[in-house]
C-alpha cells in the first residue's frame, strides 16, 4: 500500500500517527527513506526476538567523532563495526550532528577527535567543544567515557582538542574508563590498541544485544565504502595538464583520473585520498648519501622487501617530524642540531624548510638499513578537494594540484604526492579512495543562492559545485570569489568561468590578482568592496563556502566577513560573531581549509 493512501483504519496506527508519518516521509530523500526503513525493520526484529527488552531498556554506546580530514571518522566507524560484532548497540554520530543537550542523558560515551590548525577543534566539533567549556555544561557523574585524540606532533598544540575533551569531561564528574590516548600522524597501531582497550573496558558496563549500528549521518559498517584508505582503488591517470602559464612562479596541474569499472562514486564537496610513491631520484640520493645498499632486505609489518622499495613505497621522505629530528640529533651528535631539537619553535621551523635528504646532507650519521626504516614514518595519503561533479564527468574524478616545490642549496625539493601527480604519465597507476565530507555540501534546494570563496587551488571544489548546478539546471544564484598572483599566468579555469557566466550558471565572479598592481589585492579586499551586496545575499538565505589555506586566508576572509556583517548588518563585534556562528550551526557557513 502506498503511504499516501494509508489511513488509521488500514493500519494499527492512530490517525494522528499516520499524519505525522506522512509529514515526516514527505521531507525525506530516497536515501533517507531507505535508512529509516532499515532502522525500523531492525528495531522491530530486535523487539520480536527479545520481549524482555521492553522492560529492560538497552544501553547504547554513543560513539562521537570530530574529524577534519576523515581519519577520526574512519577510526570511529571501524570501532562501531567491532562493537556491533560483539553485540553492542552503538549510536555512531558526527559531533556536528550531535545534540549537545543530550549529553546529560548519556551513560557511556566514546569520543574520537582530531586537532586542527593551531590547537583548534575541527569544524564538526566546534559546537560540542564550546558547550563543554561553557557554564551550560551539566554535571556528568553518571557518564563513563574514553577519548582518542588525533594530531600531528609537528604542531605546537599536539592533540589539544582531545586533551580539552578529556579535561572537561573529568571536571564535570565523568569517569574515564580508558586513559586518554594521543595519536600522531602514523596512528594505526595506537588507535587499534585503544579500540581493544575500550571494548574490554565496556564489557562490565553494558550487556550485549543483537542491535545494529545506528548512524544519523549515513556512515555505518553496513554502508561503508568498498574502497577505503586501507583498501584503495587502483585507477589510471588520464591527464596531468599544467594550468598556469610558462612565466608563472607556480606549477598548478589539472589532473584527471579514470574510475571506470571501479564502482567508486563521490559527491561534490568530497575529497580524494591519493597514495603515492617517492621518486627514484630522491630515494637514490638518500641511499647514496648514507652509503646504504638499496638491495638490502628489511622487514616492515611482516613483509620482507628491499630497502629501495621500502623507501620508495612505504616510508615518508618529504615530511619530517619532531621525533625524527630528535633521534637524528642524537645519532649525529651535532651540537647545532641538538639545540634545534631541544627547542620546540626551532624544531617547527626546521620541519617546514627541510626534508630527509636535507637532514642527511647537513648532518651525516652512520646508520643501518633497519635503523633508517624504523626511524621514518609510514607514507600517509594526501587529500585533495575533488574538482568535478560525477554527474558531469561520469567515470572520472578531477583534481587541481599545486606542485609543492622549493630550492635548497641549488637542489630542487618537491612534495611527495604533488610531484607524483604532476609527473604522472598517461596510464600511470594511482591508488585512490573517496573521503566523504558531509559538512561541505551544496544546499538541498537548488534555488538557494551560494557564495563561494576559493583563491588558488581552493577553487577546486567550486568547479565541482558549478558543474553540479549546471547539470541540475539550478535556478539559484551563484557568486565566486577567486584570487591568485597574476591574471595572465594564474587564472585557473578562466575559460570555464567565462562560459558559466555566459550561460547564467555563475551569476557573479570577482577576482583578486594580488600582484598585477602596485598594492596587493586579495579576496578579502574584494569581499570588503562588495560588502553591501554580499550582506544582501546572506539575508536572503545564501549559503557561504570557503576553501583554501587555513593559516592565513581563511582567517583573513573570516575577519572580512565579520566586518561586512557589522557594517551592513548594523551589528557590533559580539553580535556579528554570533551571526556567523549561527550560519555555521545552520550549515550555511562551511569551510574546507587545510
Secondary structure, 3 states (H helix, E strand, C coil): CCHHHCCHHHCCCCHHHHHHHHHHHHCCCHHHHHHHHHHHHHHHHHHHHCHHHHCCCCCEEEEEEECCCCHHHHHHHHHHHHHHHCCCEEEEEEHHHCCHHHHHHCCEEEEEEEEECCCEECHHHHHHHHHHHCCCCCCCCCCEEEEEEECCCCCCCCCHHHHHHHHHHHHCCCEECCCCEEECCCCHHHHHHHHHHHHHHHHHHCCCCCCCEEECCCCCCCCCCCCCCCCCEEEEEEEEEECCCCCCCCCEEEEEEECCCCCCCCCCCCEEEEECCCCHHHHHHHHHHHCCCCCCEEEECCEEEEHHHHHHHCECCCCCCHHHHHHHHHHHCCHHHHHHHCCHHHHHHHHHHCCHHHHHHHCCCCCCHHHHHHHCCECCCEEEEECCCHHHHCCEEEEEEECCEEEECCEEEECHHHHHHHCCCCCCEEEEEEECCCCCCCCCCCCCCEEEECCHHHHHHHHHHHHHHHHHCCCCCEEEEEEECCHHHHCCCHHHHHHHHHHCCCCEEEEEECCCCCCCCCHHHHHHHCHHHHHHHHHCCCEEEEEECCCCHHHHHHHHHHHHHHHHHCCCHHHHHHHHHHHHHCCCEEEEEC
